[in-house]
Amino acid sequence: MLWKAHQLLRKFSTTATAYQHKLKLALIGQSIFGQEVYRHLQKEGHRVVGVFTIPDVNGKADPLALAAEKDGTPVFKFPRWRVKGKPIQEVVEAYKSVGADLNVLPFCTQFIPMDVIDSPKHGSIIYHPSILPRHRGASAINWTLIQGDKKAGFTIFWADDGLDTGPILLQRECDVGRNNTVDDLYNHFLFPEGIKAMVEAVQLIADGKAPRIPQPEEGATYEGIQKKENAEISWDKPAEALHNWIRGHDKVPGAWTVIDGQMVTFYGSSLLDGPVPPGQPLAIKGTTKPGLITKNGLVLFGNDGKMLLVRNLQFEDGKMIPASKYFSSDEMSVIELTEEEKKMAEDIKTIWKGILSNVAVIEDSTDFFKSGASSMHVVRMIEEIKQKYGGLQLQNEDVYMATKFADFIQMAVRKLRGEDKEEELVIDYVSKNVNNMTVKMPYQCFINGQFLDAEEGKTYDTINPTDGSIIAKVSYASVADVDKAVAAAKDAFENGEWARMNARERGRLMYRLADLMEEHQEELATIEAIDSGAVYTLALKTHVGMSVETFRYFAGWCDKIQGSTIPISQARPNHNLTFTKKEPIGVCAIVIPWNYPLMMLAWKSAACLAAGNTLVLKPAQVTPLTALKFAELSAKAGFPRGVINILPGSGGLVGQHMSEHPDIRKLGFTGSTLIGKQIMKSCAVSNLKKVSLELGGKSPLIIFEDCELDKAVRMGMGAVYFNKGENCIAAGRLFVEESIHDEFVRRVVEEIKKMKIGDPLDRATDHGPQNHKAHLEKLLEYCEIGVKEGATLVYGGRQVCRPGKILPGNVLNFYIFK
């Protein structure tokens, strides 16, 4: 984040001090990336004097051309710049007529003659998606993954007559996650940061500060474009190398193998840790060990015995299926279309015809891909259908799953009717026999209505503070998981069932969720006790009980959120109306603390949901389990996919990325003042998202000599020791008037000795273990500091040793100073 803030400050400074240094630019290229570079350069005050792009395809202009034409910028659409290696003079003259100072090539698939490259005063700069000199060539992102690079990035370089060999102007790099795909790298770094860098590079040139760093030949590589025929998987490799090969070819051209005599292409690979899951064996040509069809996909084995998981398979006819369905023979019956649905089918047929211009007639058997469509046409087709039928929400994968026209129409109609039944929620539980019951605890990330392993496959141990034992290995969410959760929440808010749901129906879902929480209150309180150390009886009444009541309270608010009219003073007031309409914000992020895991979740999320927002919530790293159980209950209550997403993991990683994410509109955080400052800064720098912070504090309780002493002792002890002192409104300091000080301390010690410290599941326990080891150690450290600074420790201040326990746990004796 500091890097990003620095970049932003530098950008503002450069713009402010060198505003006069602007260039006349020629943009040569295409695509949405080119369009965004064009827009940002215009916004920065540079003048684009000409856009040179590809001709229209099937009557549709390239995005860069559309943006330029809308602005009135001259647009040239040359099918080629040279013939038989020689420049086409009319084309070169047309280019020179615009009088550019600099050529900017953000993404260009055409060969541009050197007469054009060298023509402007400042020459030409090109964007390349690798850290040059590594991975020169057209498939740079693919080879970054295929070769297992730990770093990816891009280079902006000065064009010369070589292939990606010109001097370097600037470079940026990012880490490559072990399960990152080409799309991940492009969408999360190469695309957004590449646009910013292109603008920065142009400004450096305008200011006369742009370097020309010769590319070293050491470490230089060149790889050609990968084609289907050389993308076959060679199986005698470790699992990680197989995974890199598959993800590096996803989506184009697709890594493939032979299964049951036909070519099958693999998509959606991730490394898999843990024990071998149960599944049905699948023989694959060339492997020494068969794969396994499991509920999550196809498990494959490297020659090192380690595993990877493939989620989707595509057959020779172009049809794609979830790998988990390979052995399924269930076929849906053909449904009869209504008149309105038949009209929709005709409209979709027209869209197919517009894309497949080489096909005379679109028939039921017409295959989208076999008729010449590519992955770019998939995006176009889906967007055109969305424009005409906003209620029909399609994904790219839907096209691959139904490639023939008749199958596509059947799939589309089922989706429109809501008949594409979601599979029953699959949950891998950790089960514990405890507190005279079996508690079942989810431990994976909850994203878009599914419990999933973290993208990078990492886990961490969540610890029972009573005895130090491991309760479960919980998924450790990554930046990629945040992106997936936010995308799901945004889609649910903008396009999903939640977006169309009326307020009363939202309230009904929240009431149902409250009922389910109450139905599972003993299980929730037990999980809270073993995961956070909360005394069970208190957890039952407060942690869980108040959470249930919170959801019921806000459920009642759903259909009572009203706007208001505002009186205004005008000459003709009857002809003016000013009013406030209250609408949901969008995707909200919530970061909660560890002292009241479920209750803090309820306080923050219930209001968010009642208003119609969607949420991505990060529970405290040390207490994730009730939040994940809550996710399970929300799904059972009927909340649509994507509305609620839960990401266990690190605050420094997950929380920080949430505060920076441009699609999150508001963030709520409870925690330290130091982290709160960082979050506020990140929220401001990213997209000025709204922020609610509950931070720090050290509340004093002052007791005077005219008090009722017994009552003051009870209130003082409650203020300090309630919920083990892990309380946002705890009285961290007691000031007692000197005349009653000694008697007050004596009575407190007397009462303390009556209280039972120990197992939070014991109904007689008054005070359970501290929440986690680091907190316990901090309290012990404070005790030592107090003594060193001259305070008298009159009672406790040490970790309690309990006979018969292998580990002492985080049980701390009461400590009292005077």
C-alpha positions in Angstrom: 0.0 0.0 0.0 2.9 2.4 0.7 4.1 1.8 -2.8 0.7 2.7 -4.2 0.4 5.8 -2.1 3.9 6.8 -3.3 2.9 6.3 -6.9 -0.2 8.3 -6.4 1.6 11.2 -4.7 4.3 11.1 -7.4 1.6 11.2 -10.1 0.0 14.3 -8.5 3.3 16.0 -8.1 4.4 15.3 -11.7 1.0 16.5 -13.0 1.1 19.7 -10.9 4.7 20.7 -11.7 4.8 19.8 -15.3 1.3 20.5 -16.5 2.5 22.4 -19.5 4.5 19.4 -20.8 1.9 17.6 -22.9 2.4 15.6 -26.2 0.6 15.0 -29.4 0.1 11.2 -29.5 -0.7 8.6 -32.1 -2.2 5.4 -30.5 -1.6 2.3 -32.5 -3.4 -0.9 -31.4 -6.7 -2.3 -30.3 -8.7 -3.9 -27.4 -10.2 -2.6 -24.2 -6.7 -2.2 -22.8 -5.9 0.2 -25.7 -9.3 2.0 -25.0 -8.5 2.5 -21.4 -4.9 3.8 -22.1 -6.5 6.3 -24.6 -9.0 7.5 -22.1 -6.4 8.0 -19.3 -4.0 9.8 -21.6 -6.8 12.2 -22.7 -7.8 12.8 -19.1 -4.2 13.7 -18.2 -4.2 16.4 -20.9 -2.3 14.8 -23.7 -3.8 15.2 -27.2 -4.4 12.1 -29.2 -4.1 13.3 -32.8 -4.9 9.9 -34.3 -5.9 6.4 -33.5 -4.8 3.6 -35.8 -6.6 0.3 -35.2 -7.9 -2.8 -36.9 -10.9 -2.8 -39.3 -14.4 -3.5 -38.0 -15.2 -7.2 -37.4 -18.6 -8.3 -38.6 -19.7 -4.6 -38.6 -18.5 -4.0 -35.0 -15.8 -1.5 -34.3 -12.9 -2.3 -31.9 -13.4 -0.7 -28.4 -10.5 1.7 -29.0 -12.1 2.9 -32.2 -15.4 3.3 -30.5 -14.0 5.5 -27.7 -12.0 7.7 -30.2 -14.9 8.1 -32.6 -17.1 9.2 -29.8 -14.6 11.9 -28.9 -14.2 13.0 -32.5 -10.6 11.8 -32.6 -9.4 10.8 -36.1 -9.6 7.1 -36.5 -7.8 5.0 -39.2 -8.6 1.4 -39.7 -5.9 -0.2 -41.8 -6.1 -4.0 -42.5 -2.3 -4.0 -42.9 0.6 -1.6 -42.9 2.9 -3.4 -45.3 2.8 -5.9 -48.2 5.6 -8.4 -48.8 7.7 -6.7 -46.1 7.4 -3.3 -47.7 5.4 -0.4 -46.2 2.2 0.7 -48.0 3.0 4.3 -48.8 -0.6 5.5 -48.7 -0.9 4.1 -45.2 2.4 5.7 -44.1 1.4 9.1 -45.5 -2.0 8.9 -43.8 -0.2 8.2 -40.6 2.3 11.0 -41.0 -0.5 13.5 -41.7 -1.5 13.6 -38.0 1.9 15.0 -36.9 2.4 12.9 -33.7 5.2 13.6 -31.2 5.1 10.0 -30.0 3.6 6.7 -30.9 2.0 4.7 -28.1 1.4 1.0 -28.7 -0.6 -0.4 -25.7 -1.6 -3.6 -27.5 -1.0 -4.2 -31.2 -1.3 -7.3 -33.3 -0.2 -5.7 -36.6 3.4 -5.4 -38.0 4.2 -1.7 -38.0 6.9 -0.5 -40.4 10.1 1.1 -39.0 9.2 4.2 -41.1 6.3 4.7 -38.7 8.1 3.5 -35.6 10.9 6.1 -36.0 8.8 8.9 -37.5 7.8 10.9 -34.4 10.2 13.2 -32.6 10.1 10.9 -29.5 9.8 7.6 -31.4 7.5 4.8 -30.2 6.9 3.0 -26.9 5.3 -0.4 -26.5 3.7 -2.3 -23.6 4.9 -6.0 -23.1 3.4 -8.3 -20.4 6.7 -9.7 -19.1 9.8 -8.6 -17.2 12.0 -8.2 -20.2 14.4 -9.6 -21.4 12.6 -12.7 -20.1 9.7 -14.1 -22.2 10.0 -12.1 -25.4 7.3 -13.1 -27.8 3.5 -13.1 -28.1 2.7 -15.6 -25.3 4.6 -14.0 -22.5 1.9 -14.3 -19.8 1.4 -18.0 -20.6 5.1 -18.8 -20.4 5.4 -16.9 -17.1 3.1 -19.6 -15.6 4.3 -22.5 -17.7 7.8 -22.0 -16.4 6.7 -21.5 -12.8 8.1 -18.0 -12.4 7.6 -16.5 -9.0 7.4 -13.0 -10.4 5.3 -11.6 -13.2 5.1 -8.1 -14.6 5.3 -5.9 -17.6 7.8 -3.7 -19.4 7.3 -0.5 -21.3 10.1 -0.2 -23.8 11.3 1.9 -26.7 10.5 0.2 -30.0 13.4 -0.8 -32.2 13.8 -3.2 -35.2 14.1 -6.3 -33.0 11.4 -8.4 -31.4 10.8 -7.0 -27.9 14.5 -6.0 -27.7 14.3 -2.2 -27.4 15.7 -0.2 -24.4 13.6 -0.3 -21.2 11.7 2.8 -20.1 10.0 1.3 -17.0 9.0 -2.0 -15.5 6.6 -3.2 -12.8 6.4 -6.6 -11.1 4.1 -8.6 -8.9 4.2 -11.9 -7.1 2.7 -15.0 -8.8 0.4 -17.0 -6.5 0.7 -20.8 -6.8 -2.8 -21.0 -8.3 -2.9 -17.8 -10.2 -4.1 -18.1 -13.8 -3.5 -15.9 -16.9 -6.8 -14.2 -16.2 -5.7 -13.5 -12.5 -2.4 -11.9 -13.5 -4.0 -9.9 -16.3 -7.1 -8.7 -14.5 -5.5 -7.9 -11.1 -2.2 -6.5 -12.2 -1.1 -6.4 -15.8 -4.3 -4.6 -17.0 -4.9 -2.0 -14.2 -1.3 -1.3 -13.4 -0.3 -1.4 -17.1 -2.7 1.4 -17.9 -1.3 3.6 -15.1 2.3 2.8 -16.2 1.6 3.7 -19.8 0.3 7.1 -18.7 3.3 7.6 -16.4 5.7 6.6 -19.2 4.2 9.2 -21.6 4.5 11.9 -18.9 8.1 11.0 -18.3 8.8 11.4 -22.0 7.0 14.7 -22.0 9.1 15.9 -19.1 12.3 14.8 -20.6 12.9 12.3 -17.8 12.3 9.0 -19.6 15.3 6.6 -19.3 16.6 4.3 -22.1 18.1 1.3 -20.3 19.6 -1.3 -22.7 18.1 -4.7 -22.3 20.7 -7.3 -21.1 21.1 -10.4 -23.1 21.8 -12.4 -20.0 18.6 -14.1 -19.0 16.9 -13.3 -22.3 14.4 -15.9 -23.5 12.1 -16.1 -26.5 9.1 -18.4 -26.7 6.7 -18.7 -29.6 3.0 -18.7 -29.6 1.6 -21.9 -28.1 -0.7 -23.9 -30.4 -3.1 -26.8 -29.6 -0.9 -29.4 -31.2 2.0 -28.8 -28.9 -0.1 -28.3 -25.7 -0.4 -32.0 -24.9 0.4 -32.8 -21.3 3.6 -34.8 -20.6 2.8 -36.7 -17.5 6.2 -37.7 -16.1 6.6 -34.5 -14.1 6.0 -33.3 -10.5 2.5 -32.1 -9.7 3.6 -28.4 -9.7 5.0 -28.7 -13.2 1.8 -30.3 -14.4 -0.2 -27.6 -12.8 1.9 -24.9 -14.3 1.5 -26.4 -17.8 -2.3 -26.6 -17.4 -2.8 -23.1 -16.0 -0.3 -21.6 -18.5 -2.5 -22.9 -21.3 -5.8 -21.8 -19.8 -8.0 -20.7 -21.7 -6.0 -20.6 -24.9 -4.9 -23.0 -26.5 -5.8 -25.4 -23.6 -3.6 -28.2 -22.2 -5.0 -31.6 -23.3 -4.6 -35.3 -22.9 -6.4 -38.4 -24.2 -9.1 -40.0 -22.2 -11.1 -43.0 -23.5 -9.8 -42.4 -27.0 -10.6 -38.7 -27.4 -8.9 -35.4 -26.8 -9.9 -33.8 -23.5 -8.8 -30.3 -22.5 -8.2 -29.3 -18.9 -9.3 -26.0 -17.3 -9.2 -24.6 -13.8 -6.1 -26.2 -12.2 -5.0 -25.8 -8.6 -2.5 -27.6 -6.4 -4.1 -29.8 -3.8 -2.8 -30.4 -0.3 -3.9 -32.9 2.4 -5.0 -36.5 2.2 -6.1 -38.1 -1.1 -9.9 -37.5 -1.3 -12.3 -40.3 -2.1 -13.3 -40.6 -5.7 -13.9 -42.8 -8.8 -10.7 -43.8 -10.7 -10.3 -42.5 -14.3 -7.7 -44.0 -16.7 -5.7 -41.3 -18.6 -3.3 -42.1 -21.4 0.3 -41.8 -20.3 -0.2 -41.6 -16.6 1.3 -44.2 -14.2 -1.6 -43.6 -11.7 -5.2 -43.1 -12.7 -6.9 -39.8 -11.8 -9.8 -39.6 -9.4 -13.2 -38.0 -10.1 -14.2 -36.4 -6.8 -17.0 -34.1 -5.7 -14.7 -31.1 -6.3 -13.2 -32.2 -9.7 -10.5 -34.4 -11.3 -7.6 -35.2 -9.0 -4.3 -35.8 -10.8 -1.0 -37.1 -9.5 2.5 -36.0 -10.3 5.5 -38.3 -10.4 6.4 -36.9 -6.9 3.1 -38.3 -5.5 1.7 -34.8 -4.9 -1.8 -33.8 -6.3 -3.5 -31.2 -8.4 -7.2 -30.6 -9.0 -8.8 -29.8 -12.4 -12.3 -28.3 -12.2 -13.5 -28.3 -15.9 -13.1 -30.6 -18.9 -13.8 -29.8 -22.5 -14.4 -32.5 -25.2 -13.5 -32.6 -28.9 -17.0 -31.4 -29.8 -16.4 -28.2 -27.8 -18.7 -29.1 -24.9 -17.4 -28.3 -21.4 -18.5 -30.0 -18.2 -17.6 -29.8 -14.5 -14.9 -32.5 -14.0 -16.9 -33.8 -11.1 -19.7 -34.8 -13.5 -17.5 -36.9 -15.8 -19.3 -40.2 -14.9 -22.7 -38.6 -14.7 -25.1 -39.7 -17.4 -28.1 -37.7 -16.3 -29.6 -35.7 -19.2 -32.2 -33.0 -18.7 -35.4 -33.4 -20.7 -36.2 -30.9 -23.4 -38.5 -28.2 -22.2 -41.3 -26.6 -24.2 -40.8 -22.8 -24.8 -43.5 -20.2 -24.2 -44.2 -17.6 -26.9 -42.1 -15.1 -25.1 -39.3 -17.6 -24.7 -39.5 -18.4 -28.5 -39.1 -14.7 -29.2 -36.0 -14.6 -27.0 -34.6 -17.7 -28.8 -35.1 -15.8 -32.2 -33.3 -12.8 -30.8 -30.4 -15.0 -29.6 -30.3 -16.6 -33.0 -29.9 -13.2 -34.6 -27.0 -12.5 -32.2 -25.4 -15.8 -33.2 -25.9 -15.0 -36.9 -24.2 -11.6 -36.4 -21.2 -13.3 -34.9 -21.1 -16.4 -37.2 -21.4 -14.4 -40.4 -20.0 -17.3 -42.4 -22.9 -19.6 -41.4 -25.9 -19.3 -43.8 -28.5 -20.5 -41.4 -28.3 -21.0 -37.6 -29.8 -24.4 -36.9 -30.4 -26.3 -33.7 -27.2 -28.4 -34.4 -25.0 -25.3 -35.2 -22.0 -25.4 -32.9 -20.7 -22.0 -31.8 -17.0 -22.9 -31.9 -17.0 -25.3 -34.8 -18.6 -22.5 -36.8 -15.5 -20.3 -36.2 -16.2 -18.5 -33.0 -13.4 -17.8 -30.5 -13.1 -16.8 -26.9 -13.5 -13.1 -27.8 -16.8 -14.0 -29.5 -18.0 -15.6 -26.3 -17.6 -12.3 -24.4 -19.3 -10.4 -27.2 -22.3 -12.8 -27.4 -22.9 -12.8 -23.6 -22.7 -9.0 -23.5 -25.2 -8.6 -26.4 -27.6 -11.0 -24.7 -27.3 -9.1 -21.5 -28.1 -5.8 -23.2 -31.3 -7.3 -24.6 -32.3 -9.5 -21.6 -30.9 -8.0 -18.4 -32.6 -10.7 -16.3 -30.6 -13.5 -18.0 -27.3 -13.8 -16.2 -24.8 -15.8 -18.3 -21.2 -16.6 -17.6 -18.5 -17.5 -20.2 -18.5 -21.1 -18.9 -22.2 -21.4 -19.9 -21.2 -21.1 -23.5 -18.6 -23.8 -23.2 -21.0 -26.0 -21.4 -23.7 -25.7 -24.2 -21.9 -25.1 -27.5 -24.8 -26.1 -29.8 -27.6 -23.7 -30.4 -30.4 -25.9 -29.2 -28.5 -26.8 -26.0 -27.7 -23.1 -25.5 -31.3 -22.0 -25.8 -32.4 -24.8 -23.3 -29.8 -23.7 -20.9 -30.7 -20.0 -21.2 -34.4 -20.6 -20.7 -33.8 -22.8 -17.6 -31.7 -19.9 -16.2 -34.3 -17.4 -17.0 -37.0 -19.5 -15.3 -34.7 -20.2 -12.3 -34.8 -23.9 -13.0 -31.0 -24.3 -13.2 -31.1 -25.9 -9.8 -28.2 -25.2 -7.6 -26.5 -28.2 -6.1 -27.0 -29.0 -2.5 -24.5 -27.1 -0.4 -21.4 -29.3 0.0 -19.6 -28.8 3.4 -16.5 -30.5 4.7 -16.9 -30.4 8.5 -14.5 -30.8 11.4 -16.6 -32.6 14.0 -15.9 -32.6 17.7 -17.8 -34.5 20.5 -17.8 -31.8 23.2 -20.2 -30.3 25.7 -22.5 -33.4 25.4 -23.1 -32.8 21.7 -21.4 -33.2 18.3 -20.5 -29.8 16.9 -20.0 -29.6 13.1 -17.7 -26.8 12.0 -17.0 -25.6 8.4 -13.4 -24.6 8.0 -13.1 -23.4 4.4 -13.6 -20.0 2.8 -17.3 -19.2 2.0 -17.4 -17.5 -1.4 -20.4 -17.2 -3.7 -22.5 -19.7 -1.8 -19.8 -22.4 -1.7 -17.3 -23.6 0.9 -14.0 -23.7 -1.0 -10.3 -24.2 -0.1 -8.3 -21.0 -0.3 -7.0 -20.3 -3.8 -3.4 -20.9 -2.8 -4.3 -24.0 -0.8 -2.9 -22.6 2.5 -4.3 -23.4 5.9 -3.6 -22.4 9.5 -4.3 -23.9 12.9 -7.1 -22.4 15.0 -6.4 -23.2 18.7 -8.6 -24.0 21.7 -7.3 -21.5 24.3 -8.4 -23.8 27.1 -5.8 -26.4 26.5 -3.8 -25.3 23.5 -5.1 -28.1 21.2 -5.7 -27.7 17.5 -9.5 -27.5 16.7 -9.1 -27.3 12.9 -6.9 -26.4 10.0 -8.7 -23.4 8.6 -8.4 -22.1 5.0 -6.0 -19.1 4.8 -7.5 -16.7 2.3 -5.3 -14.9 -0.3 -5.7 -11.8 -2.3 -7.1 -13.9 -5.1 -9.9 -15.1 -2.7 -10.7 -11.5 -1.8 -11.1 -10.7 -5.5 -13.3 -13.7 -6.1 -15.5 -12.8 -3.0 -15.8 -9.2 -4.0 -16.7 -10.1 -7.6 -19.4 -12.5 -6.3 -20.8 -9.8 -3.9 -20.8 -7.2 -6.7 -22.6 -9.5 -9.1 -25.1 -10.4 -6.5 -25.8 -6.8 -5.8 -26.0 -5.6 -9.4 -27.4 -8.6 -11.2 -28.5 -11.4 -8.9 -31.7 -12.4 -7.2 -30.8 -10.2 -4.2 -30.8 -7.1 -6.5 -34.4 -7.9 -7.6 -35.7 -8.9 -4.2 -38.1 -6.5 -2.4 -37.4 -5.3 1.1 -40.0 -7.4 2.7 -38.5 -10.6 1.2 -35.1 -9.5 2.6 -36.6 -9.2 6.0 -38.2 -12.6 5.7 -34.7 -14.1 5.0 -33.2 -12.4 7.9 -36.0 -13.6 10.3 -35.4 -17.1 9.0 -31.7 -16.8 9.6 -32.3 -15.5 13.1 -34.6 -18.6 13.7 -31.8 -20.9 12.5 -29.3 -19.2 14.7 -31.6 -19.7 17.7 -32.2 -23.3 16.7 -28.4 -23.9 16.7 -27.7 -21.7 19.7 -26.2 -24.4 21.9 -23.9 -25.5 19.0 -22.9 -21.8 18.3 -22.2 -21.1 22.0 -20.1 -24.3 22.2 -18.0 -23.3 19.2 -17.6 -19.8 20.6 -16.4 -21.3 23.9 -13.8 -23.7 22.4 -12.6 -21.2 19.7 -12.5 -17.9 21.8 -12.6 -19.1 25.4 -15.9 -17.5 26.1 -17.7 -19.0 29.1 -20.4 -21.1 27.7 -23.3 -19.7 29.8 -22.3 -16.2 28.8 -21.9 -17.1 25.2 -25.3 -18.7 25.2 -27.0 -15.5 26.6 -24.8 -12.8 25.2 -22.6 -13.8 22.2 -25.4 -15.9 20.6 -28.5 -14.6 22.2 -27.8 -10.9 21.4 -26.8 -11.9 17.9 -30.2 -13.5 17.3 -32.0 -10.5 18.7 -29.9 -8.2 16.5 -30.9 -10.0 13.3 -34.5 -10.0 14.3 -34.4 -6.2 15.1 -32.8 -5.3 11.7 -35.1 -7.8 9.9 -38.0 -5.6 11.0 -36.2 -2.5 9.5 -36.0 -3.9 6.0 -39.3 -2.5 4.7 -39.2 0.7 6.9 -36.2 2.5 5.5 -37.7 5.7 4.1 -36.5 8.8 2.4 -37.7 12.3 3.2 -38.7 15.5 1.5 -36.8 18.7 2.3 -38.5 22.1 2.5 -36.8 24.7 0.3 -37.2 28.4 0.0 -37.9 29.4 -3.6 -40.1 32.0 -5.3 -42.4 29.3 -6.5 -42.1 26.5 -4.0 -45.0 24.5 -5.3 -43.0 23.9 -8.5 -40.0 22.4 -6.8 -39.4 19.2 -4.9 -36.2 18.2 -3.1 -36.1 14.8 -1.5 -33.6 12.3 -0.1 -33.9 8.7 -1.2 -32.0 6.1 0.8 -30.4 3.3 -1.3 -28.0 0.5 -0.6 -24.3 1.3 -1.2 -23.2 -1.9 -2.8 -20.4 -4.2 -1.6 -19.5 -3.7 2.0 -16.4 -5.1 3.7 -16.4 -6.0 7.4 -13.3 -6.7 9.6 -14.3 -7.9 13.0 -12.3 -8.5 16.3 -11.8 -11.6 18.4 -13.5 -10.7 21.7 -17.1 -11.2 20.6 -16.7 -13.1 17.3 -20.4 -13.8 16.5 -21.9 -10.8 18.2 -19.6 -8.3 16.4 -20.5 -10.1 13.1 -24.2 -9.7 13.8 -24.0 -6.0 14.8 -22.2 -5.1 11.6 -23.7 -7.4 9.1 -27.4 -7.3 10.1 -27.7 -3.6 9.3 -25.7 -4.0 6.1 -28.0 -6.7 4.8 -31.2 -5.0 6.0 -30.3 -2.0 3.8 -29.9 -4.3 0.8 -26.1 -4.4 0.6 -23.9 -7.5 0.0 -20.9 -8.2 2.2 -17.4 -9.7 2.4 -16.5 -10.4 6.0 -13.1 -11.2 7.5 -13.4 -12.8 11.0 -10.5 -12.4 13.4 -7.7 -14.8 12.4 -7.8 -16.5 15.9 -11.6 -16.9 16.0 -13.0 -17.8 12.6 -15.3 -20.7 13.4 -18.6 -19.1 14.4 -18.4 -16.9 11.3 -18.1 -19.9 9.1 -21.0 -21.7 10.9 -23.0 -18.5 10.4 -22.2 -18.8 6.6 -23.6 -22.3 6.6 -26.8 -21.1 8.3 -27.2 -18.2 5.9 -27.1 -20.6 3.0 -29.7 -22.8 4.6 -31.8 -19.7 5.3 -32.0 -19.1 1.5 -29.7 -16.1 1.1 -28.8 -16.0 -2.6 -25.2 -16.8 -3.7 -22.7 -14.0 -3.3 -24.7 -12.0 -0.8 -22.6 -13.2 2.2 -18.9 -14.1 1.8 -16.6 -15.1 4.7 -12.8 -15.1 4.4 -10.7 -16.3 7.3 -7.1 -15.3 7.2 -4.6 -12.5 7.9 -5.7 -8.9 8.5 -2.5 -7.7 7.0 -3.2 -9.6 3.7 -7.0 -10.0 3.4 -8.0 -6.9 5.4 -5.5 -4.7 3.7 -6.6 -5.8 0.2 -10.3 -5.2 1.2 -9.4 -1.7 2.2 -7.7 -1.1 -1.2 -10.3 -2.9 -3.4 -12.0 -0.5 -5.9 -15.3 -2.4 -6.0 -15.8 -2.3 -2.2 -17.9 0.8 -1.4 -17.7 0.8 2.4 -15.6 -0.8 5.1 -16.3 -1.3 8.8 -13.4 -2.2 11.1 -13.1 -2.8 14.9 -9.6 -2.9 16.3 -6.5 -0.9 17.1 -6.1 2.8 16.4 -2.8 2.1 14.5 -4.5 -0.3 12.1 -7.5 2.0 11.8 -5.3 4.8 10.6 -3.8 2.6 7.9 -7.3 1.4 6.8 -8.6 4.9 6.6 -5.6 5.9 4.4 -6.0 2.9 2.1 -9.8 3.5 1.8 -9.1 7.1 0.8 -6.3 6.4 -1.7 -8.1 3.6 -3.4 -11.6 4.9 -4.2 -12.7 7.1 -1.3 -14.8 4.3 0.2 -16.9 5.1 3.2 -15.4 4.0 6.5 -16.8 3.1 10.0 -14.1 2.6 12.6 -14.4 1.5 16.3 -10.9 1.9 17.7 -8.9 1.7 20.9 -9.9 3.3 24.2 -8.9 3.1 27.8 -12.1 3.9 29.8 -11.6 4.9 33.5 -14.0 4.2 36.3 -13.8 6.7 39.2 -15.0 5.7 42.7 -15.5 8.3 45.5 -15.7 7.8 49.2 -19.4 8.5 49.4 -20.3 5.5 47.2 -22.1 2.4 48.3 -18.9 0.4 48.6 -20.4 -3.1 48.0 -22.2 -1.9 44.9 -19.0 -0.1 43.7 -17.0 -3.3 44.2 -19.6 -5.3 42.1 -19.7 -2.7 39.4 -15.9 -2.3 39.3 -15.4 -6.1 39.0 -18.0 -6.4 36.3 -16.5 -3.5 34.4 -13.0 -5.0 34.5 -13.6 -8.8 34.3 -16.8 -9.2 32.2 -16.0 -11.6 29.3 -12.5 -12.1 30.8 -11.8 -8.4 30.4 -12.0 -8.8 26.6 -14.6 -6.1 26.3 -14.7 -2.9 24.2 -16.2 -1.0 27.1 -14.1 -2.6 29.8 -12.9 -0.2 32.5 -9.2 -0.5 31.9 -8.4 1.7 34.9 -10.1 2.2 38.3 -9.4 5.4 40.2 -10.4 5.0 43.9 -10.4 7.8 46.4 -7.5 7.4 48.8 -9.7 7.2 52.0 -11.5 4.0 50.8 -8.7 2.6 48.6 -7.3 -0.1 50.9 -10.8 -1.3 51.9 -11.9 -1.4 48.2 -8.9 -3.5 47.3 -9.5 -5.9 50.2 -13.1 -6.5 49.2 -12.2 -7.0 45.6 -9.6 -9.6 46.5 -12.1 -11.3 48.7 -14.7 -11.5 45.9 -12.1 -12.6 43.4 -11.2 -15.6 45.5 -14.8 -16.9 45.3 -14.7 -16.9 41.4 -13.8 -20.1 39.5 -11.2 -19.9 36.8 -11.0 -22.6 34.1 -12.8 -24.6 31.5 -15.4 -22.3 29.8 -17.7 -25.3 29.2 -17.9 -26.0 33.0 -21.2 -24.4 34.0 -19.6 -23.3 37.3 -16.8 -21.4 35.6 -16.8 -17.6 36.0 -13.7 -16.8 34.1 -12.4 -18.7 31.0 -9.0 -18.6 29.3 -7.7 -15.5 27.5 -8.6 -15.5 23.9 -5.2 -16.5 22.4 -1.6 -16.9 23.5 -0.3 -13.5 22.3 -3.0 -11.7 24.3 -2.1 -13.8 27.4 1.6 -13.0 27.0 0.7 -9.3 26.6 -1.2 -9.3 29.9 1.7 -11.1 31.7 4.1 -8.5 30.3 1.9 -5.7 31.6 2.0 -7.3 35.1 5.8 -7.3 34.9 5.9 -3.7 33.7 3.6 -2.7 36.6 5.8 -4.2 39.2 8.9 -2.6 37.6 7.3 0.8 37.6 6.5 0.6 41.4 3.0 -0.9 41.6 2.2 -3.5 44.2 0.8 -6.8 42.9 -1.6 -7.9 45.6 -3.1 -10.9 43.9 -2.5 -13.2 40.8 -0.7 -12.1 37.7 0.5 -15.5 36.5 -0.6 -18.3 34.2 -2.6 -20.9 36.1 -1.2 -24.4 36.2 -3.9 -27.0 36.2 -3.0 -30.6 37.3 -3.6 -33.3 34.7 -3.5 -31.0 31.7 -0.8 -31.6 29.1 -0.8 -27.9 28.2 -1.8 -25.1 30.5 -3.7 -23.2 27.9 -4.2 -19.5 28.1 -5.7 -19.5 31.6 -4.6 -16.4 33.6 -5.1 -15.8 37.3 -6.7 -12.5 38.2 -4.2 -9.8 38.8 -4.7 -6.7 41.0 -2.4 -3.8 41.5 -2.5 -1.0 44.0 
